[in-house]
Amino acid sequence: MFRIMVFALFALIASQFGTQEACAHFLFAHVVRGTDPRIELHFAESAWDFSSNQRMVGLMAPVEGWLPDGRSISFVSEPACMTAPLPAGESIASTGFTYGMMTRGEAFLLQYHAKGTGDLESASRTTGMDAEIIATPVNDERLMLKVLFKGEPAADAEIIVPAGGRLTEQLKTDAEGQVEIDMPRTPLYSFRAMVPETRSGVHKDQAYDLVRHYTTLTVHGSDDIPGSSDGLAWAILHDAYASSNAYFNQKSPWNASLRMTSENGTVQCTVNHDGERLSIQESNQLTTEQKSNLEFMEVFPHPQTLSGLIVRFEEDRQAFAGSRIEIPELNMSFMIKDRNIDLVTHDREGGMVRTDITNWSETDGIMLPEQFVVTRFNDEGEIMNVSMIKQSFSEQNDLHIPANLTINHVESRKSTNPVQIRLSNVTHQSE
């Protein structure tokens, strides 16, 4: 019965990774630094969507690319994308292709353009694309975006910009083709604009009087990438961390009273969070089992523990619903989909621990892990125990803090009584 239940559980988890074909795709160019410098093209819903299959890659076959000095870029097809080597000293790539005729109320010719940069400074340079976005810092807190069409400001152009966390906002450019926004804080960010052009012509025997130009600018702006890491894998992992609250993504120190009730009784203690790490004030009074239960309050390892470590894609990278990323020094691998960490595996002495997040909720652009499953395996790959966790959050002073956790343990085909953890009396350092 235990084995049947676990198989059913993993079938349910696997269903979370299903993918649906999108109705709106755009061209995105990633200028990737690190151990494998390259230009990577994706035809996807967003700059964080890496689910392209061979059909989607095939749609990019007509793509043309060039460097700032006019040299052409020759791309090759991979299972999940198109790639080209990034020449030494280069940090900008421009690409584009004509998709063809579309009819949405009216017939129009659809053209895609994409620029990628390996740093923010390069994002302010023009490259001669028919439609392009340039980004120039106003100061450390603000960024000026400008949409150009054939070198001239594109007034009233629709532009999609980051708006904090996972949120985006649709704006329109002013008479100078500009909008000013808050400086994005994620290691990978992107902008998308649409510029209509009234122009008559014929494409494959179909007449048109309108051309829609969709253009993107994708920036890999972090300087913290370890030299032996893959720059794209590093950005995907750290962006997912920045977009979630799975490890208490807080900057403000706080503490709270904690009450844990299990079949062995009730224990009370004080939880401290210094803005980076969670600690228990009376940890020496807790049993090993109680400490183990409290570890579920932080779903993933804190990013501080990842600092400076090599991050890379798993070998034989394939098109998939998500990105498989590994940290060899920690024997850890991650499955990341749509900026969410859906799965973490950790090989360690005595076996492997697998964590599946089965339900995320979104609040103010921050993803909160409401349900997850932790499965422990022995060295032979046999399941030792399974823990199923549900949690709810409370928002205080713009912080999302777990309020209640319910932990159900299953071991040797038997379920124990649920463990209940509750936080109360939350106070902040400034109070």
Sine and cosine of phi, psi and omega as CSV:
sin_phi,cos_phi,sin_psi,cos_psi,sin_omega,cos_omega
0.00,0.00,-0.66,0.76,0.00,-1.00
-0.87,0.49,-0.70,0.71,-0.02,-1.00
-0.91,0.41,-0.66,0.75,0.04,-1.00
-0.88,0.48,-0.68,0.73,-0.01,-1.00
-0.89,0.46,-0.66,0.75,-0.02,-1.00
-0.92,0.38,-0.67,0.74,0.04,-1.00
-0.87,0.49,-0.66,0.75,0.04,-1.00
-0.89,0.45,-0.61,0.79,0.02,-1.00
-0.89,0.46,-0.73,0.68,-0.02,-1.00
-0.93,0.36,-0.48,0.88,0.11,-0.99
-0.90,0.43,-0.65,0.76,0.05,-1.00
-0.91,0.42,-0.69,0.73,0.01,-1.00
-0.89,0.46,-0.69,0.73,-0.02,-1.00
-0.87,0.50,-0.54,0.84,0.00,-1.00
-0.91,0.42,-0.36,0.93,0.01,-1.00
-0.93,0.38,-0.37,0.93,-0.10,-0.99
-1.00,-0.09,0.17,0.99,0.05,-1.00
-0.89,0.45,0.48,-0.88,-0.03,-1.00
-0.83,-0.56,0.57,-0.82,0.05,-1.00
-0.90,-0.44,0.62,-0.79,0.00,-1.00
-0.94,0.33,0.72,-0.69,-0.11,-0.99
-0.99,0.15,0.38,-0.92,0.03,-1.00
-0.99,-0.11,-0.22,0.98,-0.01,-1.00
-0.66,-0.75,0.90,-0.43,0.02,-1.00
-0.86,-0.51,0.43,-0.90,-0.02,-1.00
-0.63,-0.77,0.26,-0.96,-0.01,-1.00
-1.00,-0.05,0.75,-0.66,0.02,-1.00
-0.77,-0.63,0.73,-0.68,0.02,-1.00
-0.93,-0.38,0.83,-0.55,0.04,-1.00
-0.95,-0.31,0.85,-0.53,0.14,-0.99
-1.00,-0.07,0.95,-0.31,-0.19,-0.98
-0.97,-0.22,0.80,-0.60,0.07,-1.00
-0.98,-0.21,-0.10,-0.99,0.03,-1.00
0.98,-0.19,-0.51,-0.86,-0.14,-0.99
-0.95,0.33,-0.35,0.93,-0.01,-1.00
-0.74,-0.67,0.97,0.24,-0.05,-1.00
-0.89,0.46,0.78,-0.63,-0.07,-1.00
-0.31,-0.95,0.19,-0.98,0.16,-0.99
-0.94,-0.35,0.79,-0.61,-0.08,-1.00
-0.83,-0.56,0.79,-0.62,-0.01,-1.00
-0.95,-0.32,0.69,-0.72,0.06,-1.00
-0.75,-0.66,0.67,-0.75,0.13,-0.99
-0.97,-0.25,0.98,-0.20,-0.27,-0.96
-0.49,-0.87,0.06,-1.00,0.02,-1.00
-0.96,0.28,-0.55,0.83,-0.04,-1.00
-0.46,-0.89,0.12,-0.99,0.03,-1.00
-0.94,0.35,-0.17,0.99,0.01,-1.00
-0.96,-0.27,0.14,0.99,-0.01,-1.00
-0.98,-0.18,0.91,-0.42,-0.03,-1.00
-0.86,-0.51,0.58,0.82,-0.09,-1.00
-0.99,-0.15,0.21,0.98,-0.04,-1.00
-0.84,0.54,0.72,-0.69,0.11,-0.99
-0.97,-0.24,-0.08,-1.00,-0.08,-1.00
-0.89,0.46,-0.52,0.85,0.04,-1.00
-0.90,0.44,-0.69,0.72,0.00,-1.00
-0.93,0.37,-0.63,0.78,0.06,-1.00
-0.88,0.47,-0.63,0.77,0.00,-1.00
-0.88,0.47,-0.51,0.86,0.02,-1.00
-0.91,0.41,-0.38,0.92,0.00,-1.00
-1.00,0.04,0.05,1.00,-0.09,-1.00
-0.79,0.61,-0.60,0.80,-0.02,-1.00
-0.98,0.21,0.05,1.00,-0.16,-0.99
-0.87,0.49,0.60,-0.80,0.13,-0.99
-0.87,-0.49,0.54,-0.84,0.00,-1.00
-0.63,-0.78,0.43,-0.90,0.01,-1.00
-0.45,-0.89,0.40,-0.91,0.05,-1.00
-1.00,-0.06,0.21,-0.98,-0.05,-1.00
-0.84,0.55,-0.49,0.87,-0.01,-1.00
-1.00,0.06,0.10,0.99,0.06,-1.00
0.99,-0.11,-0.17,0.98,0.04,-1.00
-0.88,0.47,0.67,-0.75,-0.02,-1.00
-0.98,0.18,0.42,-0.91,0.04,-1.00
-0.93,-0.37,0.79,-0.61,0.01,-1.00
-0.97,-0.23,0.90,-0.45,-0.05,-1.00
-0.99,-0.14,0.48,-0.88,0.12,-0.99
-0.85,-0.52,0.48,-0.88,-0.02,-1.00
-0.99,0.11,0.73,-0.69,0.12,-0.99
-0.90,-0.44,0.14,-0.99,-0.01,-1.00
-0.84,0.54,-0.54,0.84,-0.10,-0.99
-0.88,-0.48,-0.04,1.00,-0.13,-0.99
-0.20,-0.98,-0.06,-1.00,0.20,-0.98
-0.90,-0.44,0.61,-0.79,-0.08,-1.00
-0.71,-0.71,0.36,-0.93,0.12,-0.99
-0.48,-0.88,0.54,-0.84,0.05,-1.00
-0.89,0.45,0.58,-0.81,0.08,-1.00
-1.00,-0.05,0.91,-0.41,-0.01,-1.00
-0.87,0.49,0.52,-0.85,0.00,-1.00
-0.85,0.53,0.70,-0.72,0.04,-1.00
1.00,0.09,-0.12,0.99,0.00,-1.00
-1.00,-0.06,0.53,-0.85,0.00,-1.00
-0.65,-0.76,0.14,0.99,-0.01,-1.00
-0.72,-0.70,0.65,-0.76,0.13,-0.99
-0.68,-0.73,0.68,-0.73,0.03,-1.00
-0.88,-0.47,0.67,-0.74,-0.06,-1.00
-0.58,-0.81,0.26,-0.96,0.07,-1.00
-0.02,-1.00,0.34,-0.94,0.11,-0.99
-0.34,-0.94,0.36,-0.93,0.08,-1.00
-1.00,-0.04,0.86,-0.51,-0.02,-1.00
-0.98,0.22,-0.69,0.72,-0.03,-1.00
0.73,-0.69,-0.27,-0.96,-0.05,-1.00
-0.99,0.12,0.62,-0.79,0.08,-1.00
-0.73,-0.68,0.44,-0.90,0.07,-1.00
-0.75,-0.66,0.94,-0.35,0.10,-0.99
-0.71,-0.70,0.99,0.12,-0.12,-0.99
1.00,0.07,-0.66,0.75,0.05,-1.00
-0.57,-0.82,0.41,-0.91,0.01,-1.00
-0.99,0.14,0.66,-0.75,0.04,-1.00
-0.47,-0.88,0.38,-0.92,0.10,-1.00
-1.00,0.01,0.73,-0.68,-0.07,-1.00
-0.95,-0.31,0.83,-0.56,0.03,-1.00
-0.82,-0.58,0.66,-0.76,0.00,-1.00
-0.92,-0.39,0.63,-0.78,0.07,-1.00
-0.71,-0.71,0.59,-0.81,0.02,-1.00
-0.54,-0.84,0.73,-0.68,0.10,-1.00
-0.86,-0.52,0.69,-0.72,0.07,-1.00
-0.83,-0.56,0.58,-0.82,0.05,-1.00
-0.73,-0.68,0.50,-0.86,0.02,-1.00
-1.00,-0.04,0.05,1.00,0.07,-1.00
-0.32,-0.95,0.29,-0.96,-0.04,-1.00
-0.94,0.34,-0.58,0.82,-0.02,-1.00
-0.84,0.54,-0.66,0.75,-0.01,-1.00
-0.93,0.36,-0.36,0.93,-0.04,-1.00
-0.93,0.38,-0.21,0.98,0.00,-1.00
-1.00,0.01,-0.04,1.00,-0.05,-1.00
-1.00,-0.06,0.63,-0.78,0.08,-1.00
-1.00,0.06,0.45,-0.89,-0.08,-1.00
-0.78,-0.63,-0.03,1.00,0.05,-1.00
1.00,0.00,0.18,0.98,0.10,-0.99
-0.92,0.40,0.47,-0.88,0.04,-1.00
-0.84,0.54,-0.70,0.72,0.06,-1.00
-0.77,-0.64,0.81,-0.59,-0.01,-1.00
-0.49,-0.87,0.34,-0.94,0.03,-1.00
-0.91,-0.43,0.71,-0.70,0.15,-0.99
-0.88,-0.47,0.50,-0.86,-0.06,-1.00
-0.77,-0.64,0.80,-0.59,-0.04,-1.00
-0.77,-0.64,0.83,-0.56,0.04,-1.00
-0.89,0.46,0.73,-0.68,0.15,-0.99
-0.99,0.12,-0.70,0.72,0.12,-0.99
-0.35,-0.94,-0.25,-0.97,-0.03,-1.00
-0.93,0.37,-0.29,0.96,-0.10,-1.00
-0.95,-0.31,-0.31,0.95,-0.12,-0.99
-0.77,-0.64,0.48,-0.88,-0.03,-1.00
-0.73,-0.68,0.74,-0.68,0.05,-1.00
-0.99,-0.17,0.81,-0.58,0.07,-1.00
-0.96,-0.29,0.60,-0.80,0.03,-1.00
-0.69,-0.72,0.77,-0.64,0.04,-1.00
-0.98,-0.19,0.78,-0.62,0.01,-1.00
-0.89,-0.45,0.60,-0.80,0.15,-0.99
-0.81,-0.59,0.91,-0.42,-0.07,-1.00
0.79,0.62,0.67,0.74,0.10,-0.99
1.00,0.07,-0.13,0.99,-0.04,-1.00
-0.94,-0.33,0.49,-0.87,0.02,-1.00
-0.85,0.53,0.70,-0.71,0.02,-1.00
-0.98,-0.19,0.99,-0.15,0.01,-1.00
-0.96,0.28,0.53,-0.85,0.05,-1.00
0.87,0.50,0.42,0.91,0.06,-1.00
-0.98,0.20,0.66,-0.75,0.08,-1.00
-0.96,0.27,0.72,-0.69,0.01,-1.00
-0.63,-0.77,0.72,-0.70,0.03,-1.00
-0.98,-0.20,0.80,-0.60,-0.09,-1.00
-0.76,-0.64,0.41,-0.91,0.12,-0.99
-0.90,0.43,0.57,-0.82,-0.03,-1.00
-0.74,-0.67,0.47,0.88,0.01,-1.00
0.99,-0.15,0.74,-0.68,-0.05,-1.00
0.86,0.51,-0.77,-0.63,0.02,-1.00
-0.99,-0.12,0.02,1.00,-0.07,-1.00
-0.97,0.25,0.52,-0.86,0.15,-0.99
-0.79,-0.62,0.29,-0.96,-0.02,-1.00
-0.66,-0.75,0.66,-0.75,0.07,-1.00
-0.99,-0.11,0.82,-0.57,-0.01,-1.00
-0.83,-0.56,0.10,-0.99,0.13,-0.99
-0.81,-0.59,0.64,-0.77,-0.01,-1.00
-0.95,0.30,0.42,-0.91,0.02,-1.00
-0.99,0.12,-0.20,-0.98,-0.06,-1.00
-0.89,0.46,-0.39,0.92,0.02,-1.00
-1.00,-0.08,0.14,0.99,-0.01,-1.00
0.97,0.26,0.36,0.93,-0.16,-0.99
-0.89,-0.46,0.45,-0.89,0.25,-0.97
-0.62,-0.78,0.53,-0.85,0.04,-1.00
-0.91,-0.42,0.73,-0.69,-0.07,-1.00
-0.72,-0.70,0.17,-0.99,0.14,-0.99
-0.92,0.39,0.55,-0.83,0.02,-1.00
-0.91,0.41,0.83,-0.56,0.06,-1.00
-0.88,0.47,0.54,-0.84,-0.07,-1.00
-0.90,-0.44,0.00,1.00,0.02,-1.00
-1.00,0.06,0.40,-0.92,-0.05,-1.00
-0.94,0.33,-0.29,0.96,0.04,-1.00
-0.72,-0.70,0.80,-0.60,0.06,-1.00
-0.54,-0.84,0.31,-0.95,-0.14,-0.99
-0.51,-0.86,0.41,-0.91,0.04,-1.00
-0.76,-0.65,0.51,-0.86,0.01,-1.00
-0.68,-0.73,0.72,-0.70,0.01,-1.00
-0.75,-0.66,0.42,-0.91,0.09,-1.00
-0.82,-0.58,0.78,-0.63,0.02,-1.00
-0.84,-0.55,0.88,-0.48,0.06,-1.00
-0.99,0.11,0.58,-0.81,0.04,-1.00
-0.78,-0.63,0.82,-0.57,0.08,-1.00
-0.99,0.11,0.95,-0.33,-0.04,-1.00
-0.41,-0.91,0.70,-0.71,0.00,-1.00
-0.99,-0.14,0.55,-0.83,0.03,-1.00
-0.05,-1.00,-0.11,-0.99,0.02,-1.00
-0.73,-0.68,0.76,-0.65,0.05,-1.00
-0.82,-0.58,0.91,-0.42,-0.01,-1.00
0.77,0.64,0.79,0.61,0.07,-1.00
0.95,0.33,0.14,0.99,0.06,-1.00
-0.93,-0.37,0.79,-0.62,-0.01,-1.00
-0.99,0.12,0.51,-0.86,0.06,-1.00
-0.57,-0.82,0.42,-0.91,0.08,-1.00
-0.83,-0.55,0.06,1.00,-0.04,-1.00
-0.62,-0.78,0.66,-0.75,0.11,-0.99
-0.84,-0.53,0.77,-0.63,0.09,-1.00
-0.96,-0.26,0.83,-0.56,0.01,-1.00
-0.97,-0.26,0.89,-0.45,0.12,-0.99
-0.97,-0.24,0.83,-0.56,-0.05,-1.00
-0.78,-0.63,0.61,-0.79,0.01,-1.00
-0.80,-0.60,0.47,-0.89,0.17,-0.99
-0.80,-0.60,0.86,-0.52,-0.01,-1.00
-0.88,-0.47,0.80,-0.59,-0.11,-0.99
-0.88,-0.47,0.80,-0.60,0.21,-0.98
-0.97,-0.24,0.99,-0.13,-0.24,-0.97
-0.97,-0.25,0.07,1.00,-0.09,-1.00
-1.00,0.06,0.59,-0.81,0.08,-1.00
-0.98,-0.19,0.11,0.99,-0.14,-0.99
-1.00,-0.10,0.15,0.99,-0.08,-1.00
-0.95,0.32,0.87,-0.50,0.08,-1.00
-0.86,0.51,0.63,-0.78,-0.12,-0.99
-0.85,0.53,-0.47,0.88,-0.02,-1.00
-1.00,-0.06,0.11,0.99,0.02,-1.00
-1.00,-0.03,0.40,-0.92,0.20,-0.98
-0.99,0.15,0.84,-0.54,-0.12,-0.99
-0.87,0.48,-0.58,0.82,0.00,-1.00
-0.96,0.27,-0.70,0.71,0.04,-1.00
-0.86,0.51,-0.67,0.74,0.01,-1.00
-0.87,0.49,-0.71,0.70,-0.03,-1.00
-0.91,0.41,-0.66,0.75,0.00,-1.00
-0.88,0.48,-0.71,0.70,-0.03,-1.00
-0.91,0.42,-0.76,0.66,-0.07,-1.00
-0.95,0.31,-0.48,0.88,0.11,-0.99
-0.92,0.40,-0.66,0.75,0.02,-1.00
-0.88,0.47,-0.64,0.77,0.07,-1.00
-0.89,0.45,-0.71,0.71,-0.04,-1.00
-0.91,0.41,-0.39,0.92,-0.06,-1.00
-1.00,-0.06,-0.02,1.00,-0.09,-1.00
-0.81,-0.59,0.16,-0.99,0.03,-1.00
-0.88,-0.48,0.49,0.87,-0.10,-0.99
-0.97,0.25,-0.19,0.98,-0.01,-1.00
-0.75,-0.66,0.42,0.91,-0.10,-1.00
0.89,0.46,0.96,0.27,-0.01,-1.00
-0.98,0.22,0.95,0.31,-0.11,-0.99
-0.85,-0.52,0.48,-0.88,0.09,-1.00
-0.92,-0.38,-0.26,0.96,-0.06,-1.00
-0.98,-0.20,0.85,-0.53,0.03,-1.00
-0.88,0.47,0.58,-0.82,0.03,-1.00
-0.46,-0.89,0.25,-0.97,0.12,-0.99
-0.60,-0.80,0.30,-0.96,-0.07,-1.00
-0.41,-0.91,0.36,-0.93,0.13,-0.99
-1.00,0.09,0.68,-0.74,-0.03,-1.00
-0.85,-0.53,0.69,-0.72,0.04,-1.00
-0.79,-0.61,0.85,-0.53,-0.01,-1.00
-0.87,-0.49,0.82,-0.58,-0.02,-1.00
-0.87,-0.49,0.78,-0.63,0.05,-1.00
-0.63,-0.78,-0.05,-1.00,0.00,-1.00
-0.92,0.39,-0.22,0.97,0.04,-1.00
-1.00,-0.08,0.07,1.00,0.05,-1.00
0.87,-0.49,-0.25,-0.97,-0.06,-1.00
-0.86,-0.51,0.66,-0.75,0.07,-1.00
-0.76,-0.65,0.59,-0.81,0.03,-1.00
-0.82,-0.57,0.62,-0.78,0.01,-1.00
-0.39,-0.92,-0.02,-1.00,-0.02,-1.00
-0.92,-0.40,0.75,-0.66,0.04,-1.00
-0.98,-0.19,0.75,-0.66,0.06,-1.00
-0.89,-0.46,0.64,-0.76,0.11,-0.99
-0.75,-0.66,0.87,-0.49,-0.10,-1.00
-1.00,0.00,0.23,0.97,-0.06,-1.00
0.99,-0.14,-0.26,0.96,0.03,-1.00
-0.77,-0.64,-0.65,0.76,-0.11,-0.99
-0.75,-0.66,0.48,-0.88,0.04,-1.00
-0.99,-0.14,0.68,-0.73,0.04,-1.00
-0.60,-0.80,0.38,-0.93,0.01,-1.00
-0.94,-0.35,0.82,-0.57,-0.10,-0.99
-0.91,0.42,-0.66,0.75,-0.06,-1.00
-0.96,-0.27,0.66,0.75,-0.11,-0.99
-0.89,0.45,-0.47,0.88,-0.01,-1.00
-0.94,0.35,-0.22,0.97,0.01,-1.00
-1.00,-0.07,-0.04,1.00,-0.06,-1.00
-0.99,-0.12,0.51,-0.86,0.09,-1.00
-0.98,0.21,0.24,-0.97,0.04,-1.00
-0.86,0.52,-0.65,0.76,0.01,-1.00
-0.90,0.43,-0.66,0.75,0.01,-1.00
-0.91,0.41,-0.67,0.74,0.05,-1.00
-0.88,0.47,-0.63,0.78,0.01,-1.00
-0.89,0.46,-0.64,0.77,0.03,-1.00
-0.91,0.41,-0.60,0.80,-0.01,-1.00
-0.93,0.36,-0.39,0.92,0.03,-1.00
-0.89,0.45,-0.39,0.92,0.00,-1.00
-0.93,0.36,-0.22,0.98,0.01,-1.00
-0.93,0.37,-0.42,0.91,0.11,-0.99
-0.92,-0.39,0.93,-0.36,-0.16,-0.99
-0.94,0.35,-0.69,0.73,-0.05,-1.00
-0.89,-0.45,0.29,-0.96,0.12,-0.99
-0.88,0.47,0.61,-0.79,-0.01,-1.00
-0.90,0.44,0.62,-0.79,-0.04,-1.00
-0.86,0.51,-0.39,0.92,0.06,-1.00
-0.86,0.51,-0.53,0.85,0.01,-1.00
-0.96,0.28,-0.23,0.97,0.00,-1.00
-1.00,-0.10,-0.16,0.99,-0.11,-0.99
-0.85,0.53,0.79,-0.61,0.07,-1.00
0.99,0.17,-0.04,1.00,-0.04,-1.00
-1.00,0.04,0.47,-0.88,0.01,-1.00
-0.94,0.35,0.76,-0.65,0.06,-1.00
-0.84,-0.54,0.75,-0.66,-0.04,-1.00
-0.47,-0.88,0.25,-0.97,0.13,-0.99
-0.97,0.26,0.47,-0.88,0.13,-0.99
-0.89,0.45,0.45,-0.89,0.00,-1.00
-0.87,0.49,0.43,-0.90,0.01,-1.00
0.84,0.54,0.81,0.58,-0.01,-1.00
-0.86,0.51,0.75,-0.66,-0.05,-1.00
-0.81,-0.59,0.27,-0.96,0.14,-0.99
-0.93,0.38,0.76,-0.65,-0.04,-1.00
-0.42,-0.91,0.18,-0.98,0.01,-1.00
-0.92,0.40,-0.35,0.94,0.00,-1.00
-0.62,-0.79,-0.04,-1.00,0.02,-1.00
-0.97,-0.25,0.77,-0.64,0.05,-1.00
-1.00,-0.10,0.90,-0.43,-0.12,-0.99
-0.82,-0.57,0.61,-0.79,-0.04,-1.00
-0.75,-0.66,0.45,-0.89,0.13,-0.99
-0.87,-0.50,1.00,-0.10,-0.13,-0.99
-0.85,0.53,-0.63,0.78,-0.07,-1.00
-0.91,0.42,-0.39,0.92,0.03,-1.00
-0.97,-0.24,0.00,1.00,-0.08,-1.00
0.81,0.59,0.66,0.75,-0.03,-1.00
-0.87,-0.50,0.56,-0.83,0.13,-0.99
-0.71,-0.70,0.47,-0.88,-0.08,-1.00
-0.79,-0.62,0.60,-0.80,0.23,-0.97
-0.94,-0.35,0.88,-0.48,-0.06,-1.00
-0.87,-0.50,0.80,-0.61,-0.02,-1.00
-0.69,-0.72,0.78,-0.62,0.03,-1.00
0.80,0.61,0.67,0.75,0.06,-1.00
0.95,0.31,0.15,0.99,0.06,-1.00
-0.96,-0.27,0.65,-0.76,0.17,-0.98
-1.00,0.09,0.96,-0.27,-0.07,-1.00
-1.00,-0.01,-0.40,0.92,-0.10,-1.00
-0.46,-0.89,0.69,-0.73,0.11,-0.99
-0.75,-0.66,0.75,-0.66,0.14,-0.99
-0.87,-0.49,0.61,-0.79,-0.07,-1.00
-0.70,-0.72,0.96,-0.30,0.08,-1.00
-0.99,0.15,0.83,-0.56,0.02,-1.00
-0.56,-0.83,0.08,-1.00,-0.07,-1.00
-0.84,0.55,0.79,-0.61,0.01,-1.00
1.00,-0.09,-0.12,0.99,0.03,-1.00
0.58,-0.82,-0.43,-0.90,-0.07,-1.00
-0.77,-0.63,0.55,-0.84,0.11,-0.99
-0.90,-0.43,0.78,-0.62,0.01,-1.00
-0.88,-0.47,0.78,-0.63,0.03,-1.00
-0.88,-0.47,0.87,-0.50,0.05,-1.00
-0.93,-0.36,0.84,-0.55,0.10,-0.99
-1.00,0.00,0.89,-0.45,-0.10,-0.99
-0.99,-0.16,-0.21,0.98,0.04,-1.00
-0.41,-0.91,0.85,-0.53,0.13,-0.99
-0.95,-0.32,0.52,-0.86,0.21,-0.98
-0.83,-0.55,0.40,-0.92,-0.06,-1.00
-0.89,-0.46,0.78,-0.63,0.05,-1.00
-0.72,-0.70,0.88,-0.48,0.02,-1.00
0.81,0.58,0.59,0.81,0.05,-1.00
0.99,0.15,-0.01,1.00,0.03,-1.00
-0.96,-0.27,0.74,-0.68,-0.01,-1.00
-1.00,0.03,0.75,-0.67,-0.02,-1.00
-0.90,-0.43,0.82,-0.57,-0.01,-1.00
-0.99,0.17,0.97,-0.22,-0.08,-1.00
-1.00,0.05,-0.47,0.88,0.02,-1.00
-0.63,-0.77,0.70,-0.71,0.09,-1.00
-0.47,-0.88,0.34,-0.94,-0.06,-1.00
-0.82,-0.58,0.77,-0.64,0.04,-1.00
-0.92,-0.40,0.86,-0.52,-0.01,-1.00
-0.89,-0.46,0.77,-0.64,0.01,-1.00
-0.95,-0.32,0.76,-0.65,0.01,-1.00
-0.91,-0.41,0.48,-0.88,0.12,-0.99
-1.00,0.03,-0.05,-1.00,-0.06,-1.00
-0.90,0.44,-0.37,0.93,0.01,-1.00
-1.00,0.03,0.02,1.00,0.00,-1.00
0.99,0.11,0.15,0.99,0.03,-1.00
-1.00,0.08,0.59,-0.81,0.00,-1.00
-0.96,0.29,0.81,-0.58,0.04,-1.00
-1.00,-0.02,-0.74,0.67,0.04,-1.00
-0.33,-0.94,0.31,-0.95,0.00,-1.00
-0.76,-0.65,0.71,-0.71,0.06,-1.00
-0.85,-0.53,0.79,-0.61,0.00,-1.00
-0.92,-0.38,0.84,-0.55,-0.15,-0.99
-0.87,-0.50,0.72,-0.70,0.17,-0.98
-0.86,-0.51,0.64,-0.76,0.03,-1.00
-0.57,-0.82,0.44,-0.90,0.08,-1.00
-0.82,-0.57,0.38,-0.93,-0.09,-1.00
-0.86,-0.52,0.45,-0.89,0.17,-0.98
-0.87,-0.50,0.55,-0.83,-0.01,-1.00
-0.97,-0.26,0.84,-0.54,-0.01,-1.00
-0.64,-0.77,0.81,-0.59,-0.02,-1.00
0.79,0.61,0.67,0.74,0.01,-1.00
0.91,0.40,0.24,0.97,0.08,-1.00
-0.96,-0.28,0.63,-0.77,0.06,-1.00
-0.98,-0.21,0.95,-0.31,-0.12,-0.99
-0.89,-0.45,0.74,-0.68,0.04,-1.00
-0.84,0.54,0.75,-0.66,0.02,-1.00
-0.98,-0.19,-0.64,0.77,-0.03,-1.00
-0.60,-0.80,0.67,-0.74,0.13,-0.99
-0.80,-0.60,0.68,-0.73,0.13,-0.99
-0.86,-0.52,0.84,-0.54,-0.08,-1.00
-0.89,-0.46,0.84,-0.54,0.07,-1.00
-0.93,-0.36,0.88,-0.48,0.02,-1.00
-0.99,-0.17,0.67,-0.74,0.11,-0.99
-0.82,-0.58,0.84,-0.54,-0.04,-1.00
-0.56,-0.83,0.69,-0.72,0.01,-1.00
0.78,0.63,0.69,0.72,0.07,-1.00
0.93,0.37,0.21,0.98,0.00,-1.00
-0.83,-0.56,0.63,-0.77,0.08,-1.00
-0.99,-0.13,0.71,-0.70,0.10,-0.99
-1.00,0.03,0.21,-0.98,0.09,-1.00
-0.91,0.42,0.57,-0.82,-0.03,-1.00
-0.87,0.50,0.56,-0.83,0.14,-0.99
-0.99,-0.11,0.77,-0.64,0.00,-1.00
-0.94,-0.35,0.78,-0.63,0.07,-1.00
-0.84,-0.54,0.77,-0.64,-0.01,-1.00
-0.74,-0.67,0.71,-0.70,0.09,-1.00
-0.96,-0.28,0.64,-0.77,0.02,-1.00
-0.52,-0.86,0.12,-0.99,0.05,-1.00
0.80,0.60,0.75,0.67,0.01,-1.00
-0.96,0.29,0.78,-0.63,0.06,-1.00
-0.78,-0.62,0.44,-0.90,-0.04,-1.00
-0.90,-0.43,0.41,-0.91,-0.08,-1.00
-0.85,0.52,-0.53,0.85,-0.05,-1.00
-0.98,0.20,-0.19,0.98,-0.07,-1.00
-0.99,0.10,0.00,0.00,0.00,0.00
